[in-house]
Structure formats: C-alpha cells, structure tokens
Amino acid sequence: MPKYWLQAFAEDGHVRGRWRSGSEHRTPVRRAAVGRDFNTDPLAEGEQRVALETYLDHHVDAPCAPVLRAVREGRGPLDGTRQALVLDALAWQVVRTQTLRSFDEQVGQRLFPASWAVEAVGYCEEQLGQPLSDKERMEVFWTAVRTAPGTLRWLLTRARRCAS
C-alpha cells in the first residue's frame, strides 16, 4: 500500500493496527502494509523485473498523491481528470492485495489449462481447415489441459510477442 494512503490515517508517523487476537498496535507508516518484492517479476531480469512497480510509481501513485492530499484537505470538487486519477488509484489498491493475488493464482491454476485447451482445439481446427471429430476434439483438449504452460510464463511469452 502506498505510503501516501497510509499517511492519511497516521498519527505522529504511525498507523494503528489490530492483530487477529483483537489487540491494537502502532506501526510506522514506512513499515505498514509492506510486502517485499510483491510487484516484482521473478522471471524477468534487469529493469523488466520491476516494470510493474515502476509503472505504479510513475503512472498511479505519483499522479494521485497530490490529488488525494487535496481531497483530504477538503479542496475540491475534483474535475473529471482528477476524479479519474483517484478512481484509477482506488482500483489499483484492490488489485494490489494478497487476497486478489491468491485469487488470480487459483484461477490460473484451475481455469487456465481448460481455457488453453479450448484455444488448442480451435487452433487445430483452424490449421486443418475443418472441424475435428468429437473423439479428436476430446483428445486434443485433454492433451492440452495436461501440457498447458504455467499462466505467468504463457502471459509473458504472449506479451513479449505483442511488444515486438
């Protein structure tokens, strides 16, 4: 979570949290809601490894920080552009959670192979120029499910192909 969001709730540079047991604690803003390497790509090298973090910093957090500060100070109303910045930043806050990351990974593990297999059947039919029989379709489908690449690897390959 960006520091400028946490600072809105801070007192003397600290935010108040609650342990699962119910007891409260104080944490410095700089250490609150921190996940080391949360947005880094473990498969990339160099600057590509932190491409998402860099994007969020330059295109979401930096532009939104002064707008959110103005909202907190009661300066407004927001024009359409500034309102869009805040809404975009709010949407990114939802996406930047461990819960959504876990959900995304589960979808990738359970649904991606089937989606990949449907594409494989379509690809085979396209290459042959005719529909597969039901038996062939099921054979291609289940083979593709068993051999589907990991979602991250597939997405990165597809993204690199689109970028070039």
Buried (B, 14 or more C-beta within 10 A) or exposed (E): BBBBBBBEEBEEEBBEEEEEEEEEEEBEBEEBBEEEEEBBBEEEEEEBBBBBBEEBEEEBBEBBBEBBEBBEEEEEEBEEEBBEBBEBBEEBEEEBBEEEBEEEEEEBEEEBBEBBBEEBBEEBBEEEEEEBEEEBBEBBBEEBBEEBEEBBEBEBEEEEEEEE
